[in-house]
Amino acid sequence: MKPNIIYVFLMVLFLASCGNRNNEDLSVAYREAEMEELLVSEEAMNEVIENIASPIEVASMLNDLEVPFSVTYLSNPENMSSYSTSYEMAFNLGALSSDLGYLNMYNKTGTAINYLSTINRLTEALEVGQFFDFVKMKRLATSENNLDSLLFTSINSFNRMDKYLQNTDRSNLSALMVSGVWIEGFYLATQVYEKSEIEQVRDVIGEQKLILNDLLIILNNYKSIEYFQDIIADYEKLKKHFDNVKITYEIDEPETVEIDGMLMVVQAEYSTIEMSDETLDSIIRVTEEIRDKHLNI
């Protein structure tokens, strides 16, 4: 049993656990969408996207848990040179941002150069290169003393790209970026659990049931596009395995805490994840299949 983590949308790597929003309402919206055409307003979509994932949180959690770094978890940026459509490039840009954040969090900045180069190519092709200062980030990556600056610059760059895509009527590409961030970050969590069996990582995996529901709300808004149909079909396949995961909540007594010099009453909420080993194993296997398929691995 553990406290919920409030989502913070930083946009440079990985996913979050339980968010500070009404997940039940989102699940209802998704179930209704199975029976009729789904139309989600831009405002609602933006809110869901901002609540879906911080692409740095899992990397930070693993680092705090002293989970050893492994380059085998990452995608190969060279495999992404053959992508030609904006949909493919947006999805893979999100995945690469997850990998970059993982490398940065573990201070593997030298290895990050290859990822920066591919990210630079993708951002230029998607006409968001003005938000990605490749020269500056490459310089920061080659200095061991600039980790904080590199993280901040990366976060700021991807956040600005996402907002720009939404503001220029390309929210479909923004949705794909977030989907790419999520699947790569989730894959990382599953691979780490297989080797470590850390209970906290297991809980994060189970909590992705809620995140996946939210993602499908967004993706179904573009289900008339062929590329989205393929992504949706694969994520729906994964969702079926999550149906066996049960998440329950318990409200604890409110606590008075000091925040920025002010006393505030905070309501603590705890979640419990019920997930069998068989269900977990199936989720890990299907996640790997989907990730490898869409990242050309």
Secondary structure, 3 states (H helix, E strand, C coil): CEECCCCCCCCCCCCCCCCCCCHHHHHHHHHHHCCCCCCCCHHHHHHHHHHHCCCCHHHHHHHHCCCCCCHHHCCCHHHHCCCCCHHHHHHHHHHHHHHHHHHHHCCCCCCHHHHHHHHHHHHHHCCCHHHCCHHHHHHHHCCCCCHHHHHHHHHHHHHHHHHHHHHCCCHHHHHHHHHHHHHHHHHHHHHHHHHHCCHHHHHHHHHHHHHHHHHHHHHHHHCCCHHHHHHHHHHHHHHHHHCCCEEEEEECCCEEEEECCEEEEECCEEEEEECCHHHHHHHHHHHHHHHHHHCCC
